[in-house]
């Protein structure tokens, strides 16, 4: 190529150079604005903390998702519900016909002569799937526990609700340092990271958590303990840690593929370290969720599947690069 044919690339606009202290002031401004956004969202989430708790209780209401329904009886005294209690038709003769009836009785008292007699009145049956044979209650066991639960739930809710704002403010600080091409690549990887994070969160919320909670109840029974009453604070802590841990764990293929792109790993090396990844997945399950076998396996299996997908993508990239080299050669 001659000098006459050379067309210089257009310089990218980075703006005026700033000193270290100017960058520090910009970082302080971004952090302050992010803190204000999260603080305002925190106030809103505190006002609707009860609604957020109901959302976090959805996996608990789906705890018998993969369990075959069994006959059960529950009792109501006023507005307080006891049960349901799993039993057989031989143990409770008043059970209606059917494979797995779910019956609720209203407990009352009637006067017969000079004696008070307890009565049981069967309430209308709930729609199919509206009630299960397993019911776990969440309890507050101290005067201040409800406040701590509300604040913890509000903190998590505020971070999520204010995410568009604090991400924007922090982006205003970091993005000016990137070129146009670097920004394009950054947004592509960020988009995949966000997609994988919410995939992990939704998979955990609707499928893995009910299984893990059910396993916890069954293990309590295996140890000879009753597992139907849990501390609300412990439940909220477990659920939020599990959800966030799985969301972070689903970033694993992003890290692996970044290392492939930078030339530190190849698909042959990824395939060679399969056995090591199984151990790493179990360790991540212990660190990011809770140190028990069920949750570790529940996290390790999706992570290993994502690792195999990463190997397939890395192999495709290598094939594409070799094909391009062959076309040029």
Buried (B, 14 or more C-beta within 10 A) or exposed (E): EEEEEEEEEEEEEEEEEEEEEEEEEBEEEBBEBBEBBBEBBBEEBBEBBEEBBEEBBEBBBBBBBEEEBBBBBBBBEEEEEBBBBBBEEEEBEEBEEEEEBBBBBEBEEEEEEEEEEEEEEEEEBEEEEEBBBBBBEBEBEEEEBBEBBBEBBBBBBBBEBBBEBBBEBBBEBEEBEBEEEEBEEBEEEEEBBBEBBEBBBEBBBEBBBBBBBBBBBBBBEEEEEEBBEBBBBBBBBBBBBBBBBBBBBBBBBBEBBEBBEEEEBBBEEBEEBEEEBBEBBBEBBBBBBBEBEBBBBBBBBBBBEBBBEBBEBBBEBBEEEEEEEEEEE
